[in-house]
Each structure stands twice: as C-alpha cells, then as structure tokens.
Amino acid sequence: MQEDEAIREIRINPIVPSESVLVATARSMRPRKEEAPAPRDTRKHVDTCPFCAGNEHMTPPTIQAWPDEADWRIRLVENLYPVLGDDRQSSNLVFGLQQAIEGYGRHEVFIDHRDHGIALHEMSHDHLALLFGAYRDRMQQLYDADPRLRYVLVFKNFGPAAGASIAHTHSQIIAMPVVPENVYNEITHSRAYYRENHHCVFCALIDEALTFEATIYDRSSGQIRRRINVGQYVVERGERFIAIKPFASRFEWEVHILPLNHQSDFLEITDADRRDLAQVMQRTMARLDAVIGGAQYNYFLHSRPRGEDYEDCGQSYHWHLEICPRTSIPTGFELGSGLFVTTISPEEAAARLRAVELD
C-alpha cells in the first residue's frame, strides 16, 4: 500500500488493548448522515435562560461561586434531574446472581460563564484557569465529604447530539460509589504495563509522540507503506501540557490533553499547571472550531479513583482530558461490535488541526 493510498486497518488502543478502532479512509466517500453543526446562540444574555446572570432564582441555590456569589464568573448548582443523589442511602442489594448498589452520590452543574453563548475557545486563559480550579476544588470537597465515593467525573456536553439540554455553556460533575468501566480499564491495563515495564504507558506515548520517527516498507515490493514523523500526532503543546491525536482515535477529531510530567491525579495540579492547561485547551478548541466549526462535542476528565484498590496507581496512571467531537452517528456495526470506525486517518486529522494559524 502506497503512502498516499487509502488506509484500511484495525488499530489497537495502546492504553486499553481490548479496544480497537477500524481506520477505513475509503469509507469517507460513501453517502452518510453527519451530525449537523450545533446551532450557536451567540447572545450574551437570554431573559428566559436559568443559567444567565440575573436569573439565579430560576436554579437551585448556589452551592459555590468563583470568585464570589455576588459577582460570580462561575457558579455551581445542583442538577434538577440528577442521575445520582444522596437523599437515600441504603445497603447493597443482592438476590441470586443479581446485585445492585444504591445510586447514591452527587450530580451538580457548573455554569461555566456568565455569557450565554460564549464558546470555549472564546473564553480567556484566566477564565479557563479559574474553571479548572473550580473543578479541582469541588472534586476535592466531594471526596472529603464522603469516603464511600470511589470516583468523581467532570464532563461537558455541547450540542443535542452530545447530550446537552441547555444552550448556555455549562459542564457537570458526578460523584459515584463505583469506578466507571472505561476508567477501570485504563487503570487495569496501565497498571499491568507498569509492572512489566516499570514505566507509565501514558508517559511512553508522550515520549513517542515527541521523539519517534520511522519508515515502514512493504516486504515484497520495498515500497513505502507508512512514514511516521516526530510530532505527527501532536496538535498543541505548552510548557506543561500537550494535546495529542490518539493513534487509535474512536472519534475522527478526538484529541487528548495530558500533563507532560507524570501526574496521576487531577487534584495535584498547581496554579501554574492550570494556567498552562487553560492555554493548551483554548488553542486546541480554537483549532477544532476552525476545522470543524460548530461541532457538537463531549469532554471529560479521567483521573485516579479513590479506595484501597487504587492506592498503587500513583506511578502507573496518568490523568488526562479527552475531547470527543461528535461528527457522525454510530452505525449498527459500531454499536453491535464495539469497534469504532473512523474515516479520517488520525495522521491527516492531526495535520489539519496543526495547520490552523492562531494568533
């Protein structure tokens, strides 16, 4: 296969080898329905929006505000329709093979900004640094308040296809008594990699992204099949953080942001970390907006869980932020097989994102 020919290959996720992605670039030519760009309501204020400044009476009471409640820039409230709550706390249920844990926990909403229609890439670095600090503060408070909690997940949905029900920019935080399966799988496989190699697999991937280059030849013809260049998967880089296009991307424009130096727990970030993370995040979102403007997306933080089973993960696990634009609707094959299909090679996607000229 020549370097410029269509790619058709199954790529194994190096973090979770049980997950695979089918890269089939020729499939991009087929007729398909893509997710339409989410309509942008760019108004600064909407009288009927419960999240807009001045409408605080339309939401549950403020739990916390940054920098203060009187002149808030970020505001935290309870979710009116929580998936988990602390109103009922009973023992676990077991009947035969069936087991259930009471759905206790917390589900809250961060109102990310006073301006109704501001996009993430339009927020200032200072504001994004404040938002990451708010995430850190509330995660710590939730863990401290209930030792039964095993995981606190921060995530953002933008656009109806990504699960957002309110247009005003917001993100959410859910504290739960179990560790989500995708985080558990990352923990399990990264722990196994560390035991065998005495090195964090996430750090190894960062090192490869910054230093590895190779040319892969066809054995029979000697023709070049693939050329992997230094920095091929790097989308954005700061002093402390890096944005990388995963080699086995589940979503065509998926990007992960990781600390360059090893950190297992998001709660370990310093003020200097937050400022650099804010810059890398803002520039990454600006690149995504320039290439696939108006895309609907999710992002979520994966960090080290709590509990005795995860006390040994400090050296093996590496916290990270996953950004997953939703540019296509999953097919029956993807839902039935669990094998994601992407029609744009991660190499091409990363190149197009890097090519965006930013101020």
Salt bridges, closest charged atoms under 4 A:
GLU3 OE1 - ARG227 NH1 3.30
GLU9 OE2 - ARG11 NE 2.77
GLU9 OE1 - ARG226 NH2 3.01
GLU34 OE2 - ARG32 NH2 2.94
ASP41 OD2 - ARG43 NH2 2.62
ASP41 OD2 - HIS116 NE2 3.35
ASP47 OD1 - HIS45 ND1 3.41
GLU78 OE2 - ARG106 NH2 3.68
ASP86 OD2 - ARG106 NH1 3.17
GLU102 OE2 - ARG88 NH2 3.34
GLU108 OE2 - ARG106 NH2 2.87
GLU108 OE2 - ARG138 NH2 2.70
ASP112 OD2 - LYS156 NZ 2.74
GLU122 OE1 - ARG40 NH2 3.09
ASP137 OD1 - ARG136 NE 3.55
ASP146 OD2 - ARG148 NH2 2.81
GLU186 OE1 - HIS302 ND1 3.18
GLU186 OE2 - HIS320 NE2 3.37
ASP207 OD2 - HIS199 NE2 3.73
GLU236 OE2 - ARG283 NE 2.90
GLU236 OE1 - ARG287 NE 2.76
GLU252 OE2 - ARG32 NH1 3.40
GLU254 OE2 - ARG250 NH2 2.51
GLU254 OE2 - HIS256 NE2 2.65
ASP265 OD2 - ARG304 NH2 3.72
ASP265 OD2 - ARG306 NH2 2.66
ASP271 OD1 - ARG136 NH1 3.95
ASP271 OD1 - ARG274 NH2 2.85
ASP273 OD1 - ARG240 NH1 3.01
ASP289 OD2 - HIS121 NE2 3.49
ASP312 OD1 - ARG191 NH2 3.08
ASP312 OD2 - ARG195 NH2 3.58
GLU322 OE1 - ARG250 NH2 2.63
GLU322 OE1 - HIS256 NE2 3.83
GLU322 OE2 - HIS302 ND1 3.39
GLU322 OE2 - HIS320 NE2 2.92
GLU347 OE2 - ARG11 NH1 2.95
GLU348 OE2 - ARG352 NH1 3.66
